[in-house]
Amino acid sequence: MGFECFGFHTDKENLDDMYIRAVQEEYTKIDESWLKLHYKTSVVLVIFSLLVEIAMGVILVNSDMLSTTVYKYFIKFLIIPSGVNFTCIAIESLIMKSKRFSRKLKIYAVSLLFVGIGFILFTVHNTFTATYYIFAIAIMLTAIYADYRVTWAAALMSIASIMISELFLKWDTDKISIFENTHRLGDFLISLFVLIAFSIACMAVIRFERRKNNAAIHKEIERQLLQQSVDMDEMTGIYNRKAFRDRMKYMEDSASDQSYILAIVDVDKFKNINDTWGHLVGDRCLIEFAEILKEFHEDMTAFRYGGDEFCLLFHDKSMEEAEAVCGEIKARVNRLIFEDYPQLMLTASFGLAAISDQFDTVRLFIHADSALYEAKRVRNAIRVCSLSATGAEAIFKSNRKSQEVSEMKEYEALLDKIKIFEKTYDVMRIVDPLKKRVVEVRDNECLTSDTTCHNYWETGRLCDNCISMRAFHEDDTFFKVEYKNNNVFMITAVPVKVKGISLVVELLKNISNSMLFEEKDADRDVKILTIADFISQAAVKDTLTQQYNSKGSD
């Protein structure tokens, strides 16, 4: 969850506006990028047509196909058309660089000037049928903007350009009128039909592209709402404990040069408030407190950690600035007035700590919690952690050990459900893929194992030899034979579900003396077998063994 800051948008209307604005900004960036490419395409078209004209001029001059003088040819077919086209490019450049024109006007200008360039090239060279396609390109380039008006403007101007050029202009003296040649008339009518059809097709593409984009926007809004409901505390409207953990993980995964300060806040004597005025009043106090935190969302991100405890995360703030913000929050809390309960006075204690190269996020929390403990001793106070690195490490190790003991007790509660396996196998492990933990079972106790599940935890991928992960994902029992220290081991992975928890029981058995694998050096390939594969292989081995024994007795 790589977010730099949180916003406080808890209702659908606000989220709609926020997301639509974000989408519009992205569309604007895309339009601006395409506008630049559209402009560059105009420049390339003019330069390319100039080079082609020069090449054609050289060919015609050195042949007997030139029907006029060289001077007139270069003036009429090179200098004047290229001069007009470069004038169009100059106008485009001025419009593109000008800040007086809006993005919309720039799109219209570039699109219509592109058609104008096509009109010049078509008028000069309309004896060539291929020049009709210049207008199709001009219309197609406008479809990316997904604006009906721009595309219609380009289409109408293109059709008008063809009609004006064919009906009223005769730049090339060798040009044959469309009324004098049925083939030319056919090309003219077909080009009009093709351009109209192409314009309609572009409109259809724009329409369906808009519908697709709108559907994607609405789906994303729903996804954002769902994600926000998961990360938001329903009562207070600020982020919850899950969002806080995600943020901590993001901090650990991001660059180490980031500056963070954590403040843990606790409402003083909150239990007394619940006991004296009731839980509804207590909830109201938490809501009012959260509303104050929201007012400072530009300075920090607020989380409800649990109960009456809140976490404030400051990014790129100095400790003095963080203390000042906490002081303002504390003052605002002290000024809260509950008209129905005039004797109710709300206060809060703050504990602050800054992250550093020596401390990860777990130690950061321990430091802030230690500072909060100092503030709670006097109440309605702000304290900054002064715990030494040695003291923080001792508290960290103690908490980590307590956490491991607690987790082992959770697994030990499952032993009664899986004890049926312990008599038939030498070693039994519990693999918990969701917590990325492997627990070894010894003497009816669960112990933390150094075993990793076939590099799965490090790579995040399911490798071919990962029998436990295959059993977990495919919900089926798998077998594997491994050779180690001149012994043969059978590993069985059985998926189990106990108290709604999906686990894998990994069972290891030494089968070196088994008839199935007495030739230990014959096949050292490690293979994972399903139950059906294993039974089939065992049946084949058993049949061969029986045949061998019967021959021996004969």
C-alpha positions in Angstrom: 0.0 0.0 0.0 2.4 2.6 -1.3 0.7 5.9 -0.4 2.5 9.1 0.5 -0.4 10.6 2.5 -4.0 9.9 3.4 -7.0 12.0 2.6 -10.2 12.0 4.6 -12.9 11.1 2.1 -15.3 8.8 3.8 -18.5 9.3 1.7 -19.1 8.2 -1.9 -19.8 11.7 -3.2 -16.4 13.0 -2.0 -14.6 9.9 -3.3 -16.4 10.2 -6.7 -15.2 13.8 -7.0 -11.7 13.0 -5.9 -11.3 10.1 -8.3 -13.0 11.8 -11.2 -10.6 14.8 -10.7 -7.7 12.4 -10.7 -8.9 10.7 -13.8 -9.4 14.0 -15.5 -5.9 15.1 -14.6 -4.5 11.9 -16.2 -6.6 12.4 -19.3 -5.3 15.9 -19.6 -1.7 14.6 -19.4 -2.5 12.1 -22.1 -4.1 14.7 -24.3 -1.2 17.0 -23.9 1.2 14.3 -24.8 -0.8 13.4 -27.9 -1.1 17.0 -28.8 2.6 17.3 -28.9 2.9 14.2 -31.0 0.1 15.5 -33.3 2.1 18.7 -33.8 5.3 16.8 -34.5 3.4 14.7 -37.1 2.4 17.9 -38.9 6.1 19.0 -39.0 7.2 15.6 -40.2 4.5 15.5 -42.9 5.6 18.9 -44.3 9.3 18.0 -44.3 8.6 14.6 -45.8 6.5 16.2 -48.6 9.2 18.7 -49.3 11.8 16.0 -49.7 9.5 13.9 -51.9 8.9 17.0 -54.1 12.6 17.7 -54.4 13.2 14.1 -55.4 10.4 14.1 -57.9 11.7 17.4 -59.3 15.1 16.0 -59.9 13.6 12.9 -61.6 11.4 15.1 -63.9 14.2 17.5 -64.8 16.3 14.6 -65.9 13.5 13.1 -68.0 11.3 14.1 -70.8 8.1 14.1 -68.7 8.3 17.8 -67.6 5.7 19.8 -69.5 6.8 23.2 -68.2 10.0 25.0 -67.5 12.2 24.1 -64.5 11.7 27.5 -63.0 7.9 27.4 -63.1 7.9 23.8 -61.8 10.0 24.6 -58.7 8.0 27.8 -58.1 4.6 26.2 -58.5 5.2 22.8 -57.0 8.0 23.4 -54.5 8.4 27.0 -53.3 4.7 28.1 -53.0 3.2 24.8 -51.5 6.2 24.4 -49.1 6.0 28.0 -48.1 2.3 27.8 -47.3 2.8 24.6 -45.4 5.8 26.0 -43.4 3.6 29.0 -42.6 1.0 26.6 -41.2 3.7 25.0 -39.1 4.9 28.4 -37.9 1.3 29.3 -36.8 1.1 25.9 -35.0 4.4 26.5 -33.2 3.2 29.9 -32.0 -0.1 28.6 -30.8 1.6 25.6 -29.0 4.1 27.9 -27.2 1.5 30.5 -26.3 0.0 30.5 -22.8 -2.9 32.6 -24.0 -4.6 29.7 -25.7 -6.3 26.9 -23.7 -5.5 23.3 -24.3 -8.9 22.9 -26.1 -8.1 25.7 -28.6 -4.6 24.2 -29.2 -6.2 20.9 -30.1 -8.6 22.6 -32.5 -5.8 24.6 -34.1 -3.4 21.7 -34.6 -6.2 19.4 -35.9 -7.5 21.9 -38.4 -4.1 23.2 -39.5 -3.2 19.5 -40.2 -6.2 19.3 -42.5 -5.1 22.6 -44.1 -1.7 21.1 -44.8 -3.4 18.1 -46.3 -5.6 20.5 -48.5 -2.4 22.2 -49.9 -0.8 18.8 -50.7 -4.0 17.4 -52.2 -4.6 20.5 -54.3 -1.1 20.5 -55.7 -1.0 16.7 -56.3 -4.6 15.5 -56.6 -3.8 13.7 -59.8 -2.5 11.0 -57.4 -5.3 9.0 -55.9 -3.2 8.3 -52.7 -3.4 11.9 -51.7 -7.0 11.3 -50.6 -5.7 9.3 -47.6 -4.1 12.4 -46.1 -7.6 13.5 -44.9 -8.3 10.0 -43.4 -5.1 10.4 -41.4 -6.1 13.9 -40.3 -9.5 12.5 -39.0 -7.9 9.5 -37.3 -5.4 11.6 -35.4 -8.3 13.5 -33.7 -10.0 10.3 -32.4 -7.4 10.0 -29.6 -8.9 13.1 -28.0 -12.2 11.4 -27.7 -14.0 14.6 -28.5 -16.9 14.5 -30.9 -16.6 18.1 -31.9 -12.9 18.0 -32.8 -13.4 14.9 -34.9 -16.5 16.3 -36.6 -14.7 19.6 -37.3 -11.8 17.8 -38.9 -14.1 15.5 -40.9 -16.2 18.3 -42.3 -13.2 20.4 -43.1 -11.6 17.4 -44.9 -14.7 16.7 -47.0 -15.0 20.5 -47.8 -11.3 20.6 -48.8 -11.8 17.7 -51.2 -14.9 19.2 -52.8 -13.3 22.7 -53.1 -10.1 21.3 -54.6 -11.8 19.0 -57.1 -14.6 21.3 -58.2 -13.1 24.8 -58.1 -9.3 24.6 -58.2 -6.9 23.5 -60.9 -3.4 24.1 -59.7 -1.9 21.5 -62.0 -2.5 22.3 -65.7 -2.3 18.6 -66.5 -5.2 17.9 -64.1 -8.3 16.3 -65.7 -11.6 17.5 -64.4 -13.8 14.9 -62.6 -16.6 15.8 -65.1 -14.4 14.9 -68.1 -13.2 11.5 -66.8 -15.5 8.8 -65.3 -12.5 7.2 -63.6 -11.7 10.5 -61.8 -15.3 11.1 -60.9 -15.5 7.5 -59.5 -12.4 8.2 -57.3 -13.9 11.5 -56.1 -17.2 9.9 -55.1 -15.6 6.9 -53.5 -13.2 9.2 -51.5 -16.2 11.2 -50.2 -18.0 8.0 -49.2 -14.9 6.6 -47.5 -14.2 9.8 -45.6 -17.9 9.9 -44.4 -17.8 6.3 -43.4 -14.4 6.7 -41.7 -15.7 9.7 -39.7 -18.7 7.8 -38.6 -16.5 4.9 -37.5 -14.3 7.2 -35.5 -17.4 8.6 -33.8 -18.4 5.1 -32.9 -14.9 4.3 -31.5 -15.0 7.5 -29.5 -18.5 6.6 -28.1 -17.6 3.1 -27.0 -14.2 4.2 -25.7 -16.0 6.8 -23.5 -18.4 4.1 -22.3 -15.5 1.8 -21.5 -13.7 4.5 -19.6 -16.8 5.5 -17.7 -17.4 1.8 -16.7 -13.7 1.5 -15.6 -14.1 4.7 -13.5 -17.2 3.5 -11.8 -15.6 0.1 -11.1 -12.5 1.8 -9.7 -14.6 4.0 -7.5 -16.4 1.0 -6.1 -13.0 -0.7 -5.5 -11.7 2.4 -3.8 -14.8 2.5 -1.6 -14.4 -1.2 -0.7 -10.7 -0.6 0.0 -11.5 2.4 2.1 -14.1 0.5 4.1 -11.5 -2.1 4.9 -8.9 0.6 6.0 -11.3 3.0 7.8 -12.6 2.9 11.3 -16.3 2.8 11.0 -17.1 4.9 14.1 -14.5 7.7 13.9 -14.0 7.9 10.1 -10.2 7.8 10.3 -7.9 5.0 9.4 -7.8 1.8 11.4 -5.2 -0.6 12.8 -4.9 -2.5 9.6 -4.2 0.7 7.6 -1.6 1.6 10.3 0.2 -1.8 9.9 0.1 -1.4 6.1 1.7 2.0 6.5 4.4 0.6 8.8 5.1 -2.1 6.2 5.3 0.5 3.5 7.8 2.6 5.6 10.0 -0.5 6.0 9.9 -1.3 2.3 10.5 2.3 1.1 13.7 4.2 1.0 15.6 4.5 4.3 16.2 8.3 3.9 12.5 9.1 4.6 11.8 11.0 7.8 9.0 9.8 10.1 7.8 10.7 13.6 5.2 8.6 15.4 3.0 9.9 18.1 0.8 7.5 20.2 -2.1 9.3 21.8 -4.3 8.0 24.6 -7.4 9.6 26.0 -6.9 10.0 29.7 -9.2 8.1 32.1 -11.3 6.9 29.3 -12.5 3.9 31.4 -13.9 6.3 34.0 -15.8 8.1 31.3 -17.4 4.9 30.2 -18.2 3.9 33.8 -19.6 7.3 34.8 -21.5 8.5 31.7 -21.9 5.3 29.7 -20.4 3.8 26.5 -22.5 6.1 24.2 -20.9 9.1 25.7 -17.5 7.4 25.5 -18.1 6.8 21.8 -19.1 10.4 21.3 -15.8 11.5 23.0 -13.8 9.3 20.5 -15.8 10.8 17.6 -15.1 14.4 18.7 -11.5 13.6 19.3 -11.2 12.1 15.8 -12.9 15.2 14.3 -10.1 17.3 15.8 -7.5 15.0 14.3 -9.0 15.3 10.9 -8.5 19.1 11.0 -4.8 18.5 11.1 -4.7 15.9 8.2 -2.3 18.1 6.2 0.3 17.8 8.9 0.0 14.1 9.7 -2.0 10.9 9.2 -4.3 9.7 12.0 -5.1 6.1 12.8 -7.3 4.6 15.5 -5.1 1.8 16.9 -7.7 0.4 19.2 -10.1 1.5 22.0 -9.1 5.0 23.1 -5.6 4.8 21.6 -4.7 6.7 18.4 -1.5 6.9 16.3 -0.4 10.0 14.5 2.2 9.6 11.7 4.2 12.7 10.7 6.2 12.6 7.4 9.1 15.0 6.7 8.4 17.0 9.9 10.9 18.0 12.5 10.3 16.9 16.1 9.6 20.5 17.1 6.9 20.8 14.4 5.4 17.5 15.4 5.3 18.6 19.1 3.7 21.9 18.1 0.9 20.1 16.2 0.4 17.7 19.1 0.2 20.8 21.4 -2.5 22.3 19.2 -4.5 19.1 19.3 -4.1 18.9 23.0 -5.3 22.4 23.5 -8.3 21.8 21.2 -9.2 18.7 23.2 -9.0 20.6 26.4 -11.5 23.2 25.1 -14.1 20.6 24.1 -17.4 21.3 25.7 -20.2 18.7 26.0 -23.4 20.7 26.7 -25.3 17.7 28.0 -22.4 16.8 30.4 -20.8 20.1 31.6 -18.6 18.2 34.1 -17.0 16.1 31.4 -13.5 17.3 30.7 -11.5 15.5 28.0 -7.7 15.3 28.1 -5.1 13.3 26.2 -1.5 12.2 26.6 1.0 12.1 23.7 4.2 10.0 23.3 6.5 10.8 20.4 9.4 9.1 18.8 11.4 9.5 15.6 12.6 6.8 13.2 16.3 6.5 12.6 18.8 4.2 11.0 19.2 2.2 14.2 15.4 1.5 14.7 12.9 -0.3 12.5 9.1 0.4 12.7 8.7 -2.1 15.6 11.3 -0.3 17.7 9.7 3.0 16.6 6.4 1.9 18.1 8.2 0.8 21.3 9.9 4.1 21.6 6.6 6.1 21.2 4.8 3.7 23.6 7.6 4.3 26.1 7.2 8.1 25.8 3.4 7.7 26.1 3.9 5.8 29.4 5.9 8.7 30.7 3.2 11.2 29.6 0.4 9.0 31.2 2.2 9.3 34.6 1.2 13.0 34.7 -1.6 13.0 32.1 -2.6 15.7 29.7 1.1 15.9 28.7 3.4 15.5 25.7 6.6 13.5 26.0 9.4 12.7 23.5 11.1 9.3 23.8 14.5 9.4 25.6 15.0 5.7 25.6 18.5 4.5 24.8 19.2 2.1 22.0 20.1 -0.6 24.6 16.9 -0.2 26.5 14.9 -0.2 23.3 16.6 -3.5 22.2 15.8 -5.1 25.5 12.1 -4.2 25.3 12.0 -5.3 21.7 13.4 -8.7 22.4 11.1 -9.2 25.4 8.1 -8.3 23.3 9.2 -10.5 20.4 9.7 -13.4 22.8 6.3 -12.9 24.3 4.8 -12.8 20.8 6.4 -16.1 19.8 5.2 -17.8 23.0 1.7 -16.6 22.4 1.8 -17.8 18.7 3.2 -21.2 19.8 0.2 -21.6 22.2 -2.2 -21.0 19.3 -0.6 -23.9 17.4 -0.5 -26.1 20.5 -4.3 -25.7 20.7 -4.5 -27.6 17.3 -2.4 -30.6 18.4 -5.4 -32.7 19.5 -6.7 -32.4 15.9 -3.6 -33.7 14.2 -2.2 -36.2 16.8 -3.5 -39.0 14.6 -0.3 -38.6 12.5 2.3 -38.7 15.2 2.5 -42.5 15.6 3.2 -43.2 11.9 5.9 -40.6 11.2 9.2 -39.6 12.6 9.0 -35.8 12.3 5.9 -33.6 12.1 5.7 -30.0 11.2 2.9 -27.4 10.9 3.3 -25.1 7.9 1.2 -21.9 8.2 1.4 -20.3 4.7 -0.6 -17.3 5.6 1.7 -16.3 8.5 4.8 -17.6 6.6 5.8 -19.8 9.6 7.0 -23.4 10.0 6.4 -24.9 13.4 8.0 -28.2 14.5 6.1 -30.5 16.8 8.1 -32.3 19.4 6.9 -34.1 22.5 3.4 -32.5 22.2 5.0 -29.1 22.0 5.2 -26.6 19.2 8.7 -25.1 18.6 9.8 -22.4 16.1 11.6 -24.1 13.3 14.5 -22.8 11.3 13.1 -24.6 8.3 12.0 -22.4 5.4 9.4 -23.7 2.9 11.6 -24.3 -0.1 12.6 -20.7 -0.6 8.9 -19.7 -0.9 9.1 -17.0 1.7 12.1 -15.3 0.1 11.0 -15.5 -3.6 7.3 -15.2 -3.1 6.9 -17.8 -5.9 5.8 -21.4 -5.8 8.7 -23.5 -6.8 8.5 -27.1 -8.3 9.7 -28.8 -5.2 7.5 -26.9 -2.7 5.3 -29.8 -1.6 3.7 -27.9 1.3 2.7 -24.9 -0.8 1.3 -27.2 -3.5 -0.8 -29.0 -0.9 -2.0 -25.7 0.4 -2.9 -24.1 -2.9 -4.4 -27.2 -4.6 -6.0 -28.6 -1.4 -4.7 -32.1 -2.0 -2.3 -34.5 -0.4 1.2 -34.7 -2.0 4.1 -37.1 -1.5 7.8 -36.6 -2.2 10.9 -38.8 -1.8 14.2 -37.2 -0.8 17.7 -38.7 -0.5 19.9 -37.4 2.3 23.0 -38.8 4.0 22.5 -42.2 2.2 18.9 -42.4 3.6 15.6 -42.2 1.9 12.8 -40.0 3.4 9.2 -39.9 2.5 7.6 -36.5 3.0 3.9 -36.2 3.0 2.0 -32.8 2.9 -1.6 -33.0 4.1 -3.9 -29.9 3.9 -6.0 -29.5 7.1 -8.5 -26.9 8.2 -8.8 -26.5 12.0 -11.1 -23.9 13.6 -11.3 -22.2 10.2 -7.5 -21.9 9.8 -6.0 -23.5 6.7 -2.7 -25.2 7.4 -0.5 -27.9 6.0 0.8 -30.8 8.2 4.2 -31.9 6.8 5.1 -35.4 7.8 8.6 -37.0 7.4 9.3 -40.7 7.6 12.6 -42.6 7.1 11.8 -45.4 4.6 15.4 -46.5 3.8 14.5 -50.1 4.6 11.3 -50.1 2.6 11.1 -52.6 -0.3 9.9 -49.8 -2.5 13.1 -47.9 -2.4 15.8 -50.5 -1.6 17.9 -49.4 -4.6 18.8 -46.0 -3.2 21.3 -45.1 -6.0 19.0 -46.0 -8.9 17.0 -42.8 -9.1 17.9 -39.6 -7.3 15.4 -37.3 -9.0 13.2 -35.5 -6.5 9.6 -35.8 -7.6 6.3 -34.7 -6.1 3.5 -37.3 -6.5 -0.2 -37.1 -5.9 -2.0 -39.9 -4.1 -2.9 -41.5 -7.4 0.6 -41.4 -8.7 2.0 -42.7 -5.5 -0.4 -45.7 -5.3 0.3 -46.4 -9.0 4.1 -46.4 -8.4 3.8 -48.5 -5.3 1.6 -51.1 -7.2 4.2 -51.4 -9.9 7.0 -51.9 -7.4 4.9 -54.5 -5.5 4.2 -56.5 -8.7 7.8 -56.6 -9.7 8.8 -57.7 -6.2 6.3 -60.6 -6.2 7.5 -61.7 -9.7 11.1 -61.7 -8.5 10.2 -63.7 -5.4 8.2 -66.3 -7.3 11.1 -66.8 -9.8 13.5 -67.3 -6.9 11.3 -69.9 -5.3 11.1 -71.8 -8.6 
